Amino acid sequence: MSLNWLSKLEKKFGRYAIHNLTLYLIGGYIIGYGIYSLLPNLLGWLTLEPGLVLSGQVWRIISWILVPPSGNMITILIMMLFYYSLGTALERTWGAFRYNVYIFSGILFTVIGAFILYLVTGGLLGLGFYFSTYYINMSIFLAFAVSNPDMEIMLYFILPIKIKWMALVYAAFILYDLVRGNMVTRVAIIASLLNFIVFFFSSRNTKPYTPKERARKADFKKQSRPHMTYQNGARHRCAVCGRTELDDPTLEFRFCSKCKGNYEYCQDHLFTHRHVE
């Protein structure tokens, strides 16, 4: 199974992608922590409760993403910085649109899982506290680990460790929760991680650049950067529309490996241009 459908969607709707999406997610957490500190009882009105949604509290379909993970302030701060760095790195690698689809599909699958569970349990209330963005954050980590398995990070700012080993440890914890948890816990985990399953087990075409391609791109930049400047000092220019990062700072530029030569394109034309033979 390929992700050609995703490429087609990106051609049509890529320009509407939300850039720096991870920053908005963290901003939601900050709002959630503010609510928890000032009006802790209000959090009960934000959780994903399918029964209450059906009774008219439709805001819960979205508001549950504001419910922050538990932990002390230091742990929370480290967590937010960590996931911000991973999320922004994934967005740079995949492109804003694909990263948007990955995150929003995780949110959508979680909502669908909650409603399925509500129907299966015969309208059970109290499901909301089982559904959070914890495993969606985990899907960001797992996606980054699969994309960059040999990258080293400093565990507790002291111990260097390859991220793939951390991913295996996290995967073991997830498996443990699946085995020991009840049906509600299992559905919550599977629904939240279904985006990871779809993107990485049903297709291998999720990474725009292979390691070989990245090395070629880096080598080209090293050789051409001293004289590769455009008007007003711009460093990037789309070979189709001619726009540079000075025209729009949110534009992303990438080289096309299928074109003969080194041609750079903005995100609006990366997948729509005619390849140079």
Salt bridges, closest charged atoms under 4 A:
GLU10 OE1 - ARG98 NE 2.97
ASP150 OD1 - LYS162 NZ 3.86
ASP150 OD1 - LYS164 NZ 3.12
GLU252 OE2 - HIS19 ND1 3.69
GLU252 OE1 - ARG254 NH2 3.84
GLU264 OE2 - HIS236 ND1 2.51
ASP268 OD2 - ARG243 NH2 2.76
